[in-house]
Amino acid sequence: MENEKLFLALRAGARAIVNNKRLHGALYCWDIWGENGGPKEISYLEAATLLAETADKMEERPPEGEEDT
């Protein structure tokens, strides 16, 4: 996947969560039935923060194909 598109998708997801007041205080639950090791939960606002932080870290990396080898 192209870094620029991934960066934009992370930023868009974070912004959508923050701007949706209905999600404030809500939790995202994954694997509710425990089929993959048990339920996992994260608040949507915490997820938005992680998405934004990940996008910030991506911005600091060199573009694909220009990494030092």
C-alpha positions as CSV (number, residue, x, y, z in Angstrom):
1,M,0.0,0.0,0.0
2,E,1.2,3.5,-0.8
3,N,2.4,5.4,2.2
4,E,0.6,8.6,1.3
5,K,-2.8,6.8,1.0
6,L,-2.2,5.0,4.3
7,F,-1.3,8.3,6.0
8,L,-4.4,9.9,4.7
9,A,-6.6,7.0,5.7
10,L,-5.2,7.1,9.3
11,R,-5.8,10.8,9.5
12,A,-9.3,10.5,8.1
13,G,-10.2,7.8,10.5
14,A,-8.9,9.7,13.5
15,R,-10.8,12.8,12.4
16,A,-14.0,11.0,11.8
17,I,-14.0,9.5,15.2
18,V,-13.2,12.7,17.0
19,N,-15.9,14.6,15.0
20,N,-18.5,12.0,15.8
21,K,-19.8,12.9,19.3
22,R,-21.8,9.7,19.4
23,L,-18.6,7.7,19.6
24,H,-17.2,9.7,22.6
25,G,-17.4,7.3,25.6
26,A,-18.1,4.3,23.3
27,L,-15.9,1.2,23.1
28,Y,-14.9,-0.9,20.1
29,C,-15.0,-4.6,21.0
30,W,-13.2,-7.2,19.0
31,D,-13.5,-11.0,19.4
32,I,-16.4,-10.7,21.7
33,W,-16.9,-14.5,21.7
34,G,-13.3,-15.3,22.5
35,E,-12.5,-17.2,19.3
36,N,-9.1,-15.5,19.0
37,G,-7.9,-15.4,22.6
38,G,-10.6,-13.4,24.2
39,P,-12.4,-10.1,23.9
40,K,-10.4,-6.9,23.3
41,E,-11.7,-3.4,23.9
42,I,-10.5,0.1,23.1
43,S,-12.3,3.4,23.4
44,Y,-12.9,5.1,20.1
45,L,-11.2,8.3,21.3
46,E,-8.1,6.2,22.3
47,A,-8.2,4.6,18.9
48,A,-8.3,8.1,17.3
49,T,-5.3,9.1,19.3
50,L,-3.3,6.0,18.2
51,L,-4.3,6.5,14.6
52,A,-3.1,10.2,14.7
53,E,0.2,9.2,16.4
54,T,0.8,6.5,13.8
55,A,0.2,9.0,11.0
56,D,2.7,11.4,12.6
57,K,5.3,8.6,12.8
58,M,4.7,7.8,9.2
59,E,5.3,11.4,8.2
60,E,8.8,11.2,9.8
61,R,9.8,8.1,7.7
62,P,11.3,8.5,4.2
63,P,8.9,7.6,1.3
64,E,8.8,4.0,0.1
65,G,11.8,3.0,-1.9
66,E,14.0,5.7,-0.4
67,E,14.9,4.0,2.8
68,D,18.5,3.6,3.6
69,T,19.6,0.0,2.8
